[in-house]
């Protein structure tokens, strides 16, 4: 077989077709496919992170709901400013019920705080220690938030089992100045 110009041209044409197809069809198509794969991987990662975030948001919404319920619970324990006298009356009645001699019952100037106010009371009582202990237990069970800030107990030297106590009690209340919600 003689290899002439026509045959050589035909052979070059046969080699050029696959090379041209590779260069202008397959190579760009492979690059496009690789770019699409990278975009899919990036979007898959983004989707996975969004799913994680959605789980966190659901948990966060549950946590916000629990915290809102806790705030509502404590706000229910805060009397309104115009109801603070009822709480003071309850403290007095508890002391009388336990036959404690109330020597001093002085309400001090209220302290406004972030979302509530504090009404300090200076209280001086005397009587049986067991009665005083029962007084403190009942004070603790009040439906309102109260706190004994400090307390000084002194034993009555003349009468065994009797004492004198000076204490500062704080009652927390809703000042009612701003509507919250």
MOSULKA-V604146 format. One record per residue. N is the residue number from 1. SS is DSSP state (a for helix, b for strand, c for the rest). PHI is phi as a letter, one per 40 degrees, with the letter a starting at -180 (NA if undefined). BURIAL is I if it has 24 or more other ideal C-beta (glycine too) atoms within 12 Angstrom, else O. Layout:
BEGIN
((N	SS	PHI	BURIAL) (N	SS	PHI	BURIAL))
END
This chain:
BEGIN
((1	c	NA	O) (2	c	c	O) (3	c	c	O) (4	c	b	O) (5	a	c	O) (6	a	c	O) (7	a	c	O) (8	a	c	O) (9	a	c	O) (10	a	c	O) (11	a	c	O) (12	a	c	O) (13	a	c	O) (14	a	c	O) (15	a	c	O) (16	a	c	O) (17	a	c	O) (18	a	c	O) (19	a	c	O) (20	a	c	O) (21	a	c	O) (22	a	c	O) (23	a	c	O) (24	a	b	O) (25	a	b	O) (26	a	c	O) (27	a	c	O) (28	a	c	O) (29	a	c	O) (30	a	c	O) (31	a	c	O) (32	a	c	O) (33	a	c	O) (34	a	c	O) (35	a	c	O) (36	a	c	O) (37	a	c	O) (38	a	c	O) (39	a	c	O) (40	a	c	O) (41	a	c	O) (42	a	c	O) (43	a	c	O) (44	a	c	O) (45	a	c	O) (46	a	c	O) (47	a	c	O) (48	a	c	O) (49	a	c	O) (50	a	c	O) (51	a	c	O) (52	a	c	O) (53	a	c	O) (54	a	c	O) (55	a	c	O) (56	a	c	O) (57	a	c	O) (58	a	c	O) (59	a	c	O) (60	a	c	O) (61	a	c	O) (62	a	c	O) (63	a	c	O) (64	a	c	O) (65	a	c	O) (66	a	c	O) (67	a	c	O) (68	a	c	O) (69	a	c	O) (70	a	c	O) (71	a	c	O) (72	a	c	O) (73	a	c	O) (74	a	c	O) (75	a	c	I) (76	a	c	O) (77	c	c	O) (78	c	c	I) (79	b	c	I) (80	b	c	O) (81	a	d	O) (82	a	c	O) (83	a	b	O) (84	a	c	I) (85	a	c	O) (86	a	c	O) (87	a	c	I) (88	a	c	I) (89	a	c	O) (90	a	c	I) (91	a	c	I) (92	a	c	I) (93	a	c	O) (94	a	c	I) (95	a	c	I) (96	a	c	O) (97	a	c	O) (98	c	c	I) (99	c	f	O) (100	c	c	I) (101	b	c	I) (102	b	c	I) (103	b	c	O) (104	b	a	O) (105	b	a	I) (106	b	b	O) (107	b	c	I) (108	c	c	O) (109	c	c	O) (110	c	c	O) (111	b	b	O) (112	b	c	O) (113	c	b	O) (114	c	d	O) (115	c	b	O) (116	c	a	I) (117	b	b	I) (118	b	b	I) (119	b	b	I) (120	b	c	I) (121	b	b	I) (122	b	c	I) (123	b	b	I) (124	b	b	I) (125	b	b	I) (126	b	a	I) (127	b	i	I) (128	b	c	O) (129	a	c	I) (130	a	c	O) (131	a	c	I) (132	a	c	I) (133	a	c	O) (134	a	c	O) (135	a	d	I) (136	a	c	I) (137	a	c	O) (138	a	c	O) (139	a	c	I) (140	a	c	O) (141	c	c	O) (142	c	d	I) (143	c	c	O) (144	c	b	I) (145	c	c	I) (146	b	b	I) (147	b	a	O) (148	b	c	I) (149	b	c	O) (150	b	a	O) (151	b	a	O) (152	b	b	O) (153	b	b	O) (154	b	b	O) (155	b	c	O) (156	c	c	O) (157	c	c	O) (158	c	c	O) (159	c	b	O) (160	c	c	O) (161	c	g	O) (162	b	b	O) (163	b	a	I) (164	b	b	I) (165	b	b	I) (166	b	b	I) (167	b	a	I) (168	b	b	I) (169	b	b	I) (170	b	b	I) (171	b	b	I) (172	b	c	I) (173	b	a	I) (174	b	c	I) (175	c	c	I) (176	c	g	O) (177	c	c	O) (178	c	b	O) (179	c	c	O) (180	c	b	O) (181	c	i	O))
END
